[in-house]
Amino acid sequence: MLAEGSQKINEMLKQVQHDKNFGSLCKVLNDSNTFSRPLERGIKGEGQGCNKTVSEAHRKFLVPYCLSNLVSSKKPAFTLAEVLITLGIIGIVAAMTIPTLISNYKEKELVTKAKKALSQINNAVDMARAENSYGDNSILFNSNSSTDEVMKAFAKYFKVQEICVASDSGCGGYYSIKAAKPFSGDGETYSSAATTSWRPRFLTMDGVLICVQKLIDGCEQITTNTKFDENGMPEKDEQGNTVTYDQLVRACASILVDTNGKSEPNQLGRDAFTLVIDRDNIRSDKTQWGGDMHGVVRTGKLYDTVDYTIGGAVED
């Protein structure tokens, strides 16, 4: 019977697996008593040993059957503990690296915006000088124009989406900008370094906010300043009078640039910068009140800043 033959095959296969003697598999195939009559008729003897031809139907049965018994069906796999440990390690590495990657990406994005904004401002000043055939920048900031008029004259060299005079609350609304480092005006709470509320300004198509303030008519002025000693105290002469000195100041206008408009972080040295335009060039305020825009563009690194909350209590 077929059942009896299958039983004998199983016994022989167990012996093959135990002894690792695959020659006994030939014996299984050659032993005509192993198979029932229906199976035996599918085998044609052609010589001794394993040199037999098995019918297609029986080969389809025997080969998979033998292989399935010779090869272990148990597949290697990770245990639950191993999977959980691996996931834990991945989570720790991600927690350590992702914040740094995000910070580096944000810095690179802000530096790129600063480069683009400074390039646009330089191009605007160059176009104004070329258009007016004037040797310096005073043509943009002449004494006969109001600050609002100066801003509008400057804005025409940009692709602008909105223009706002000093009394206009548009262009992103009024908001405050922090200094590069914590700053307190009263010694008790932290203060902002600048605000957009009183500045004539315009918003470019790239979302850059440019605030313009005319400083000195004719771009040059002699100012009288107090002289301070090494301790920061006003110096006194023999009669007890405060010592002063005269200084030639060259400054046509001050420009506050916010490279992403009202969007955060709104801090000098990161997305906001102060530029001074004099007769011959554009220079950065390199202090914490200016953020050194040229330095950021040159080095590809943001100004050294410390974040703080405007209105927050000053820490001792």
KOLLUMTI-13968 format. One line per field, with one value per residue: x, y, z of N, C-alpha, C in turn; chain. Coordinates in Angstrom, 3 decimals, m for minus. Example, Ala and Ser with C-alpha at 12.3 -4.5 7.8 and 13.67 -1.06 7.14 Angstrom:
REM residues 2
nx	[13.190 12.850]
ny	[m5.690 m2.250]
nz	[7.800 7.080]
cax	[12.300 13.670]
cay	[m4.500 m1.060]
caz	[7.800 7.140]
cx	[13.200 12.900]
cy	[m3.300 0.030]
cz	[7.800 7.870]
ch	[A A]
//
This chain:
REM residues 316
nx	[0.842 0.293 0.488 1.995 4.396 5.107 5.545 7.831 9.593 9.789 11.057 13.534 14.492 14.810 16.937 18.867 19.138 20.163 22.562 23.885 24.340 24.019 24.015 22.312 19.930 19.835 19.373 16.800 15.468 16.041 15.059 12.614 10.685 10.044 8.115 4.685 2.648 1.377 3.145 5.510 5.266 5.884 8.584 11.432 13.747 17.129 19.883 22.283 22.481 22.005 21.298 18.735 15.718 13.205 9.753 8.146 6.020 6.443 8.945 8.361 7.066 8.850 11.328 10.787 9.714 11.762 13.697 12.387 12.378 15.050 16.170 16.189 13.251 13.179 13.679 16.205 15.850 15.376 15.178 12.565 13.657 16.131 15.271 13.996 16.159 17.772 16.075 15.997 18.661 18.819 16.969 18.272 20.604 19.385 18.164 20.392 21.625 19.771 18.768 21.126 21.510 19.197 19.621 21.969 20.969 19.060 20.747 22.305 20.302 19.529 21.927 22.160 19.941 20.771 23.000 21.749 20.035 21.869 23.244 21.192 20.748 23.231 23.219 21.041 21.922 24.079 22.733 21.207 23.171 24.317 22.157 21.637 23.931 25.794 28.451 28.509 26.698 24.953 22.922 20.705 19.844 19.182 19.081 16.735 14.638 12.077 12.129 10.320 10.080 12.677 12.852 10.956 12.173 14.396 13.207 12.333 14.262 14.068 12.305 9.219 6.638 5.093 4.791 5.441 4.838 6.095 3.938 2.312 0.858 1.287 3.114 3.794 3.205 3.700 6.559 8.982 12.581 15.198 18.316 21.656 22.750 21.557 19.760 19.035 17.026 16.186 17.353 15.911 14.082 14.320 15.035 13.965 15.988 15.362 12.593 9.877 7.955 8.084 9.428 9.955 9.385 9.762 8.550 10.015 9.611 10.752 10.257 11.841 12.277 12.911 13.953 14.236 16.136 16.827 19.807 21.835 21.764 23.130 25.001 27.278 28.604 29.609 30.034 29.663 31.136 31.134 33.977 35.158 36.545 38.737 37.172 34.675 33.531 32.616 35.166 36.810 37.880 40.417 38.864 36.621 34.855 33.084 34.884 35.052 34.957 35.329 33.912 34.003 31.334 30.316 27.564 24.901 22.477 20.649 20.013 17.743 17.575 15.538 15.751 13.812 11.396 8.632 8.848 10.207 13.721 13.822 16.081 18.995 21.892 21.145 18.605 18.228 19.719 21.835 22.694 24.900 24.833 27.130 28.752 30.397 30.307 28.785 28.428 28.688 27.185 29.072 28.615 26.638 24.326 24.053 24.856 26.705 26.503 28.057 30.182 28.894 28.119 30.635 31.976 30.144 28.940 26.685 26.282 27.598 25.260 22.902 20.006 17.016 14.145 12.045 10.985 11.235 12.383 15.415 18.229 20.158]
ny	[m1.197 2.351 3.917 2.293 2.297 4.981 5.180 3.592 5.117 7.394 6.289 5.529 8.033 9.309 7.822 8.589 11.323 11.048 9.568 11.008 9.917 9.872 7.958 6.003 7.046 6.415 3.757 3.795 4.666 2.545 0.264 m1.852 m2.939 m1.016 0.669 0.986 m0.873 0.907 3.089 1.844 1.177 3.488 3.614 2.936 0.524 0.906 m0.260 m0.474 0.582 4.030 4.736 5.235 5.963 8.065 8.438 11.404 12.295 10.958 11.956 14.605 14.244 12.912 14.405 17.067 16.026 14.532 16.553 18.276 16.810 16.378 18.902 21.244 22.802 24.948 28.367 30.895 33.645 36.953 37.475 38.766 40.359 41.078 42.621 44.759 45.879 46.738 48.661 50.439 51.368 52.639 54.684 56.175 57.073 58.606 60.593 61.924 62.937 64.141 66.725 68.295 68.135 69.432 71.993 72.755 72.796 74.873 77.038 77.138 77.792 80.376 81.767 81.633 83.196 85.650 86.197 86.499 88.693 90.772 90.938 91.860 94.405 95.659 95.634 97.316 99.805 100.218 100.391 102.693 104.683 104.462 105.090 107.728 108.945 109.678 110.268 109.239 107.833 109.697 110.699 109.139 109.783 112.500 115.816 117.173 115.462 113.584 111.001 108.967 109.440 108.926 106.196 105.183 105.951 104.305 101.801 101.349 100.061 97.435 94.269 94.580 93.743 95.091 98.365 100.431 103.283 105.189 105.437 103.367 100.208 97.907 95.507 93.122 93.879 95.352 94.538 93.280 93.136 91.165 91.806 90.613 89.516 88.975 91.756 94.483 97.214 98.362 96.927 94.977 93.538 91.820 93.474 94.594 95.126 96.545 97.830 97.566 99.451 102.265 102.748 103.598 101.290 98.400 95.432 92.802 90.695 88.326 88.089 89.559 92.007 95.415 98.109 101.611 104.312 107.638 109.272 111.456 114.587 115.109 113.208 113.575 114.714 116.765 115.722 116.235 114.664 112.975 112.327 109.361 107.713 104.894 103.442 103.860 106.231 109.715 111.927 114.575 117.998 120.260 122.240 120.921 120.469 118.563 116.580 116.859 115.816 116.362 114.715 113.448 112.218 109.922 109.024 108.095 106.744 104.384 100.960 98.517 95.136 92.374 89.163 87.205 88.391 88.745 86.269 83.941 83.751 86.452 88.011 89.927 89.240 86.734 86.368 89.004 92.203 95.112 97.679 100.252 102.932 104.835 107.597 106.288 103.488 100.409 99.343 97.010 96.956 95.801 95.081 93.710 94.967 95.062 92.722 92.049 91.625 91.426 89.894 87.469 86.694 86.442 84.424 82.369 81.626 82.152 85.060 85.184 84.405 84.719 83.319 84.819 85.891 88.495 90.789 88.976 88.082 89.429 87.428 86.689]
nz	[0.000 m0.514 1.764 3.428 2.023 2.230 4.956 5.226 3.713 5.342 7.577 6.478 5.663 8.113 9.065 7.198 7.853 10.423 10.166 8.269 5.850 2.659 0.803 1.564 0.759 m1.894 m1.680 m0.765 m3.045 m4.783 m3.707 m4.442 m2.859 m1.159 m2.124 m2.938 m5.262 m7.204 m7.181 m7.770 m10.425 m11.721 m11.887 m13.743 m14.189 m14.854 m14.793 m12.037 m8.553 m8.041 m10.534 m11.963 m13.689 m12.744 m12.979 m14.224 m12.666 m10.195 m9.536 m9.059 m6.735 m5.002 m4.841 m3.674 m1.328 m0.145 0.225 1.963 4.258 4.736 5.144 7.718 8.894 10.519 10.823 11.186 13.485 14.982 18.492 20.640 22.625 21.496 19.320 20.659 22.054 19.924 18.746 20.861 20.947 18.446 18.905 20.934 19.614 17.622 19.197 20.090 17.807 15.998 17.002 16.672 13.921 13.015 14.099 12.729 10.143 10.294 10.883 8.554 6.739 7.623 7.268 4.488 3.747 4.783 3.165 0.664 1.130 1.764 m0.630 m2.311 m1.223 m1.650 m4.451 m4.941 m3.966 m5.690 m8.163 m7.751 m7.572 m10.114 m11.747 m11.112 m11.724 m9.785 m7.496 m4.903 m2.040 m1.053 m2.600 m2.297 0.214 0.716 2.117 1.693 1.668 3.362 5.935 5.264 2.528 1.700 2.253 0.384 m2.013 m1.934 m1.947 m4.544 m5.954 m5.426 m5.617 m4.584 m2.280 m0.469 0.886 3.649 5.506 8.333 10.118 9.465 10.082 8.684 6.631 7.949 10.477 13.800 15.647 18.039 18.221 19.396 21.117 20.325 22.584 25.973 27.201 29.280 29.997 32.359 34.343 35.565 33.976 30.830 27.760 24.469 21.521 19.296 17.363 15.042 14.950 14.554 12.250 8.857 6.230 4.064 2.473 0.841 m2.120 m1.449 1.186 2.905 5.354 5.279 7.009 6.996 8.078 7.977 8.803 8.983 7.531 4.397 4.950 6.517 9.605 12.323 15.523 19.051 21.716 24.888 26.862 28.263 31.151 31.994 33.682 32.844 33.569 33.222 32.181 33.960 33.857 35.242 36.318 36.915 34.922 32.435 30.164 26.707 23.224 19.690 16.872 13.590 11.954 9.641 8.127 6.298 6.440 8.465 8.325 9.152 8.886 8.449 7.732 7.356 7.765 9.976 11.105 13.515 14.525 15.244 16.137 16.581 14.720 14.017 12.398 11.971 11.287 11.575 9.416 8.297 6.136 4.528 2.821 0.960 1.208 2.445 5.681 8.403 11.638 14.141 16.710 19.473 18.948 16.313 14.931 12.946 9.934 7.581 8.520 9.092 6.503 5.340 6.850 6.967 9.277 11.973 14.072 17.409 19.622 22.363 23.477 24.746 26.654 25.881 28.280 30.289 33.601 34.837 35.327 38.189]
cax	[0.000 1.042 0.733 3.105 5.611 5.436 6.088 9.192 10.399 10.049 12.048 14.821 14.929 15.286 18.245 19.761 19.410 20.955 23.888 24.449 24.752 23.063 23.974 21.120 18.796 19.797 18.744 15.358 14.951 16.268 14.358 11.256 9.736 9.701 6.982 3.499 2.587 1.144 4.343 6.572 5.103 6.439 10.040 11.982 15.117 18.130 21.182 22.362 22.687 21.039 21.125 17.374 14.905 11.924 8.767 7.989 5.058 7.030 10.039 7.745 6.674 9.954 12.365 10.389 9.469 13.055 14.338 11.693 12.743 16.480 16.509 15.387 12.279 13.306 14.401 16.779 15.112 15.721 14.252 11.912 14.609 17.103 14.604 13.772 17.460 18.176 15.250 16.428 19.926 18.489 16.317 19.268 21.436 18.562 17.975 21.654 22.081 18.755 18.771 22.280 21.245 18.189 20.262 22.871 20.145 18.482 21.823 22.638 19.191 19.598 23.117 21.807 19.045 21.576 23.789 20.872 19.554 22.971 23.489 20.127 20.970 24.387 22.797 20.148 22.744 24.843 21.809 20.830 24.305 24.472 21.009 21.698 25.272 26.301 29.658 28.394 25.355 24.143 21.772 19.555 19.467 19.436 18.503 15.426 13.636 11.719 12.535 9.387 10.437 13.946 12.535 10.285 13.166 15.256 12.404 12.078 15.317 13.796 11.000 8.522 5.241 4.357 5.538 4.764 5.436 6.316 2.676 1.553 1.076 1.394 4.434 4.022 2.808 4.750 7.127 10.274 13.743 16.102 19.748 22.359 22.955 20.522 19.881 18.005 17.040 15.909 18.061 15.002 13.524 15.047 14.437 14.249 17.003 14.780 11.198 9.490 6.740 8.227 10.365 9.498 9.909 9.097 8.669 10.341 8.913 11.391 9.903 12.820 11.795 13.984 13.552 15.192 16.132 17.804 20.534 22.466 21.623 24.414 25.804 28.422 28.240 30.528 29.300 30.422 30.945 31.754 35.108 35.020 37.790 38.778 36.119 33.377 33.026 32.998 36.383 36.654 39.108 40.824 37.782 35.482 33.960 33.152 35.765 34.380 35.765 34.547 34.123 33.343 30.527 29.839 26.480 23.719 21.251 20.746 19.047 17.469 17.183 15.061 15.822 12.606 10.229 8.184 9.100 11.255 13.842 13.779 17.213 20.160 22.951 20.595 17.818 18.129 21.038 21.844 23.704 25.060 25.241 27.758 28.886 31.153 30.101 27.816 29.176 27.883 27.401 29.655 28.294 25.425 23.197 24.033 24.929 27.794 25.986 29.166 30.925 28.099 28.215 32.018 32.375 29.128 28.520 25.895 26.886 27.490 24.078 22.309 18.564 16.357 12.746 11.766 10.070 11.573 13.139 16.867 18.804 21.325]
cay	[0.000 3.616 4.348 1.499 2.799 6.297 4.939 3.118 6.265 8.228 5.615 5.613 9.425 9.576 7.220 9.446 12.516 10.692 9.104 11.872 8.991 10.051 6.750 5.228 7.558 5.615 2.478 4.021 4.745 1.294 m0.862 m1.916 m3.318 0.164 1.356 0.210 m1.188 2.055 3.916 1.057 1.188 4.720 3.543 2.052 0.151 1.002 m0.454 m0.677 1.774 5.120 5.069 4.896 7.084 8.091 9.129 12.832 12.459 10.535 12.864 15.792 13.919 12.482 15.407 17.988 15.300 14.233 17.791 18.823 16.012 16.486 20.263 21.688 23.850 26.034 29.499 31.780 34.897 37.720 37.374 40.023 41.167 41.641 43.673 45.915 46.498 47.443 49.866 51.377 51.985 53.572 55.843 56.972 57.735 59.638 61.691 62.649 63.545 64.901 68.155 68.954 68.237 70.475 73.277 73.067 73.128 76.204 78.031 77.250 78.490 81.791 82.333 81.789 84.351 86.856 86.437 86.980 90.032 91.734 91.091 92.713 95.776 96.170 95.889 98.477 101.014 100.387 100.841 104.073 105.537 104.449 105.762 109.167 109.420 110.391 109.608 108.598 107.374 110.774 110.974 108.396 110.240 113.944 116.552 117.726 114.387 113.036 109.597 108.162 109.607 108.222 104.764 104.893 106.067 103.126 100.603 101.142 99.221 96.067 93.706 94.833 93.341 96.040 99.516 100.940 104.463 105.021 105.335 102.233 98.986 96.757 94.889 92.135 94.405 95.815 93.505 93.626 92.336 91.030 91.997 89.334 89.031 89.500 93.193 95.014 98.664 98.798 96.064 94.002 92.676 91.879 94.415 94.410 96.037 97.343 97.567 98.030 100.272 103.672 102.798 103.407 99.981 97.710 93.979 92.345 89.499 87.190 88.098 90.323 93.306 96.406 99.369 102.657 105.515 108.655 109.678 112.771 115.306 115.242 112.024 113.897 115.624 116.842 115.523 116.455 113.477 112.967 111.419 108.531 107.102 103.434 102.867 104.199 107.465 110.916 112.577 115.980 118.790 120.826 123.055 120.049 120.384 117.321 116.657 116.423 115.831 116.404 113.561 113.497 111.018 109.731 108.044 108.606 106.084 103.098 100.004 97.313 94.082 91.109 88.340 86.392 89.132 88.599 84.909 83.795 84.088 87.910 88.363 90.459 88.262 85.478 86.715 90.466 92.847 96.557 98.169 101.701 103.370 106.158 108.120 105.447 102.050 99.870 98.620 96.348 97.200 94.533 94.847 92.918 95.770 95.019 91.335 91.861 90.917 91.115 88.784 86.251 86.329 86.066 83.181 81.319 81.302 83.194 85.810 84.494 84.946 84.028 83.529 85.259 86.261 89.905 90.929 88.017 88.620 89.338 86.453 87.180]
caz	[0.000 m0.564 3.138 3.946 1.381 2.814 6.289 5.058 3.275 6.521 8.408 5.820 5.699 9.471 9.144 6.413 8.645 11.599 9.793 7.238 4.793 1.589 m0.010 1.932 m0.001 m3.117 m1.340 m0.704 m4.405 m5.502 m3.070 m4.996 m1.815 m0.356 m2.708 m3.296 m6.675 m8.082 m7.253 m8.384 m11.861 m12.271 m11.860 m14.773 m13.835 m15.915 m14.182 m10.608 m7.728 m8.164 m11.948 m12.349 m14.137 m12.044 m13.798 m13.908 m11.574 m8.931 m9.209 m8.458 m5.369 m4.163 m4.588 m2.603 m0.090 0.467 0.654 3.126 5.426 4.984 5.560 8.860 8.555 11.487 10.257 12.218 13.666 16.165 19.608 20.971 23.405 20.573 18.558 21.542 22.332 18.703 18.625 21.898 20.523 17.361 19.516 21.654 18.611 16.984 20.150 20.225 16.549 15.278 17.356 16.062 12.483 12.828 14.394 11.618 8.973 10.503 10.760 7.129 6.083 7.975 6.613 3.074 3.650 5.017 1.948 m0.401 1.475 1.639 m2.063 m2.855 m0.751 m2.401 m5.834 m4.951 m3.818 m6.944 m9.215 m7.467 m7.932 m11.572 m12.367 m10.857 m12.111 m8.616 m7.029 m3.589 m1.669 m0.474 m3.459 m1.774 1.549 0.703 3.250 1.336 1.684 4.664 6.091 4.471 1.110 1.507 2.205 m0.886 m3.077 m1.839 m2.217 m5.973 m6.511 m4.994 m5.960 m3.318 m2.190 0.375 1.395 4.838 6.131 9.770 10.854 8.918 10.864 7.792 6.435 9.007 11.783 14.703 16.518 18.642 17.862 20.529 20.904 20.204 23.952 26.872 27.427 30.162 30.100 33.728 35.281 36.172 32.926 29.569 26.818 23.046 21.008 18.224 17.059 13.700 15.095 14.154 11.137 7.474 5.864 2.960 2.491 m0.504 m2.564 m0.779 2.604 3.689 5.819 5.302 7.654 6.618 8.922 7.579 9.997 8.945 6.259 3.733 5.303 7.361 10.692 13.455 16.784 20.277 22.548 26.211 27.006 29.461 31.625 31.876 34.523 32.275 34.166 32.467 32.655 34.377 33.790 36.526 36.850 37.216 33.770 31.671 29.002 25.477 22.006 18.455 15.997 12.302 11.749 8.268 8.105 5.585 6.897 9.156 7.779 9.930 7.953 9.012 6.527 7.180 8.221 11.359 11.589 14.529 15.948 15.473 17.000 15.884 14.584 13.496 11.210 11.902 11.251 11.387 8.484 8.202 4.794 4.509 1.451 0.043 1.315 3.401 6.709 9.435 13.054 14.596 18.112 19.682 18.477 14.853 14.490 11.991 8.762 6.677 9.116 8.893 5.085 5.039 7.530 6.867 10.642 12.608 15.178 18.701 20.290 23.519 23.412 25.974 26.478 26.145 29.412 31.324 34.726 34.726 36.252 38.947]
cx	[0.883 1.392 1.916 4.429 6.051 6.049 7.535 10.107 10.763 11.120 13.439 15.375 15.450 16.685 19.280 20.143 20.329 22.388 24.615 24.967 23.728 23.042 22.760 19.884 18.674 19.114 17.246 14.766 15.057 15.460 12.917 10.233 9.317 8.404 5.816 3.483 2.313 2.380 5.455 6.486 5.652 7.936 10.513 13.433 16.028 19.509 21.098 22.504 21.582 20.734 19.769 16.672 13.554 10.955 8.578 7.085 5.666 8.196 9.498 7.343 7.886 10.934 11.945 10.212 10.774 13.721 13.701 12.011 14.213 16.872 15.593 14.478 12.366 14.187 14.964 16.003 15.606 14.690 13.637 12.860 15.632 16.512 14.430 15.081 17.930 17.395 15.642 17.707 19.676 17.858 17.299 20.139 20.665 18.392 19.227 22.011 21.063 18.725 19.928 22.064 20.246 18.799 21.187 22.088 19.567 19.541 22.180 21.558 19.245 20.800 22.830 20.901 19.814 22.402 22.930 20.403 20.652 23.296 22.450 20.327 22.148 24.003 21.914 20.935 23.534 23.948 21.414 21.945 24.481 23.359 21.095 23.052 25.912 27.447 29.557 26.928 24.450 22.915 20.511 19.012 19.691 18.608 17.116 14.293 13.349 12.178 11.620 9.733 11.742 13.696 11.902 11.256 14.089 14.501 12.234 13.152 15.199 12.488 10.181 7.081 4.413 5.291 4.750 5.527 5.475 5.020 1.824 1.888 1.202 2.807 4.774 3.651 3.991 5.260 8.507 11.359 14.727 17.537 20.408 22.593 21.868 20.792 18.721 18.133 16.857 16.620 17.198 14.414 14.309 14.274 14.737 15.310 16.438 13.314 10.886 8.395 6.882 9.096 9.651 10.143 9.183 9.427 8.909 9.545 9.507 11.061 10.897 12.213 12.987 13.431 14.642 15.027 17.222 18.476 21.008 22.265 23.006 25.397 27.045 28.002 29.330 29.693 30.235 30.101 31.666 32.892 34.987 36.377 37.684 37.725 34.716 32.754 33.480 34.248 36.097 37.982 39.408 39.741 36.537 34.497 34.157 33.984 35.017 35.370 34.838 34.905 33.346 32.625 30.041 28.782 25.260 22.426 21.597 19.645 18.941 16.906 16.726 14.876 14.619 11.352 9.907 8.466 10.252 12.595 13.779 14.846 18.384 21.284 22.473 19.768 17.666 19.529 20.850 23.009 23.732 25.552 25.866 27.963 29.453 30.850 28.970 28.606 28.221 28.200 27.851 29.365 27.040 24.163 23.086 24.123 25.957 27.357 27.102 29.993 30.206 28.214 29.616 32.372 31.387 28.630 27.736 26.683 26.671 26.359 23.681 20.818 18.028 14.930 12.553 10.702 10.338 12.437 14.629 17.396 20.032 22.579]
cy	[1.255 4.107 3.619 1.969 4.126 6.149 4.500 4.246 7.146 7.623 5.739 7.046 9.816 9.027 8.048 10.684 12.207 10.358 10.046 11.028 9.057 8.873 5.901 5.734 6.814 4.287 2.613 3.990 3.413 0.124 m0.900 m2.289 m2.132 0.787 0.413 0.007 0.026 2.937 3.198 1.100 2.464 4.728 2.566 1.766 0.221 0.894 m0.580 0.675 2.778 5.448 4.598 6.149 7.003 8.865 10.555 13.030 12.104 11.426 14.144 15.533 13.695 13.596 16.419 17.294 15.014 15.483 18.358 18.051 16.124 17.845 20.688 22.845 25.045 27.137 30.387 33.091 35.600 37.477 38.739 40.946 41.838 42.781 44.928 46.632 47.308 48.735 50.915 52.105 53.007 54.840 56.756 57.754 58.868 60.844 62.539 63.432 64.451 66.377 68.918 69.151 69.345 71.864 73.700 73.473 74.534 77.292 78.243 78.022 79.985 82.472 82.581 82.995 85.655 87.206 87.052 88.411 91.081 91.976 92.013 94.169 96.406 96.521 97.128 99.778 101.281 100.907 102.295 105.037 105.608 105.228 107.259 109.781 110.219 109.587 108.929 108.313 108.483 111.100 110.283 109.017 111.748 114.646 117.100 116.691 113.948 111.576 108.681 108.242 108.896 106.717 104.395 104.964 104.843 101.871 100.329 100.307 97.758 95.582 93.672 94.343 94.298 97.135 100.137 102.149 104.246 104.797 104.141 100.962 97.745 96.191 93.899 92.621 94.872 94.638 93.934 92.657 92.344 91.384 90.629 88.694 89.633 90.952 93.657 96.529 99.161 97.946 94.991 93.031 92.861 92.715 94.006 95.416 96.965 96.973 98.123 99.089 101.709 103.844 102.720 102.128 99.428 96.221 93.506 91.084 88.243 87.134 88.802 91.674 94.258 97.714 100.409 103.862 106.467 109.204 111.120 113.389 115.514 114.148 112.336 114.909 115.591 116.705 115.770 115.332 113.629 111.955 110.672 107.948 105.586 102.740 103.199 105.447 108.660 111.560 114.047 116.703 119.379 121.680 122.224 119.942 119.052 117.520 116.104 116.446 115.816 115.217 113.744 112.171 110.996 108.635 108.661 108.027 104.810 102.192 98.811 96.271 92.860 90.155 87.425 87.064 88.866 87.216 84.897 83.463 85.580 88.350 88.832 89.426 86.921 85.760 88.223 91.089 94.348 96.934 99.689 102.029 104.757 106.573 107.084 103.949 101.701 99.060 98.051 96.906 95.866 94.218 93.970 93.679 95.736 93.628 91.034 91.044 90.537 89.940 87.455 85.764 85.820 84.695 82.037 80.864 82.463 83.853 85.036 85.118 84.104 84.338 83.997 85.685 87.735 90.010 89.944 88.641 88.413 88.364 87.023 86.429]
cz	[0.000 0.823 3.742 3.350 1.958 4.182 6.207 4.601 4.461 7.404 7.804 5.858 7.071 9.653 8.377 7.210 9.819 11.234 8.852 6.061 3.673 0.623 0.323 1.227 m1.327 m2.854 m1.277 m2.102 m5.149 m4.958 m3.560 m3.959 m0.960 m0.841 m2.932 m4.794 m7.569 m8.244 m7.986 m9.896 m12.500 m12.306 m12.906 m14.431 m15.025 m15.281 m12.683 m9.894 m7.909 m9.606 m12.428 m12.823 m13.472 m12.898 m13.314 m12.709 m10.239 m8.527 m8.561 m7.020 m4.478 m3.814 m3.518 m1.271 0.635 1.013 1.906 4.390 5.765 5.552 6.690 8.450 9.495 10.923 11.368 12.294 14.917 17.264 19.883 21.731 22.497 19.756 19.403 21.854 21.128 18.524 19.657 21.525 19.412 17.922 20.225 20.672 17.934 17.897 20.293 18.964 15.879 15.689 16.728 14.571 12.190 13.040 13.252 10.372 9.103 10.357 9.293 6.384 6.360 7.329 5.132 2.861 3.846 3.782 0.848 m0.125 1.308 0.172 m2.702 m2.455 m1.490 m3.836 m5.936 m4.853 m5.099 m8.068 m9.012 m7.871 m9.448 m12.259 m12.228 m11.201 m10.994 m8.018 m5.693 m3.272 m1.137 m1.322 m2.962 m0.495 1.668 1.771 2.953 1.371 3.115 4.737 5.299 2.987 0.774 1.386 0.865 m2.059 m3.105 m2.271 m3.709 m6.652 m6.064 m5.622 m4.678 m3.388 m1.328 0.873 2.542 5.396 7.631 10.543 10.423 9.694 9.993 7.739 7.548 10.383 12.603 15.532 16.981 18.207 19.024 20.131 20.789 21.567 24.857 27.255 28.288 30.254 31.523 34.775 35.905 35.152 31.633 28.553 25.380 22.625 19.958 18.063 15.670 13.762 14.600 12.910 9.782 6.932 4.640 3.036 1.064 m0.849 m1.930 0.703 3.496 4.066 5.922 5.847 7.408 7.532 8.441 8.832 9.949 7.576 5.643 4.077 6.132 8.426 11.765 14.726 17.961 21.246 23.877 26.240 28.327 29.856 31.532 32.713 34.011 32.851 33.333 33.060 32.972 34.218 35.163 37.164 37.160 36.075 33.023 30.414 27.791 24.310 20.800 17.569 14.701 12.066 10.309 8.272 7.436 6.156 7.655 8.605 8.717 8.971 8.733 7.832 6.317 7.735 9.683 11.937 12.593 13.862 16.266 16.473 16.150 15.877 14.074 12.231 11.045 12.004 11.071 10.472 8.534 6.790 4.916 3.054 0.475 0.121 2.288 4.417 7.766 10.810 13.645 16.057 18.226 19.269 16.949 14.264 13.423 10.772 7.793 7.207 8.937 7.456 4.759 5.615 7.333 8.224 11.230 13.740 16.478 19.513 21.497 23.508 24.771 25.644 26.833 27.237 30.525 32.409 34.500 35.782 36.926 38.534]
ch	[A A A A A A A A A A A A A A A A A A A A A A A A A A A A A A A A A A A A A A A A A A A A A A A A A A A A A A A A A A A A A A A A A A A A A A A A A A A A A A A A A A A A A A A A A A A A A A A A A A A A A A A A A A A A A A A A A A A A A A A A A A A A A A A A A A A A A A A A A A A A A A A A A A A A A A A A A A A A A A A A A A A A A A A A A A A A A A A A A A A A A A A A A A A A A A A A A A A A A A A A A A A A A A A A A A A A A A A A A A A A A A A A A A A A A A A A A A A A A A A A A A A A A A A A A A A A A A A A A A A A A A A A A A A A A A A A A A A A A A A A A A A A A A A A A A A A A A A A A A A A A A A A A A A A A A A A A A A A]
//
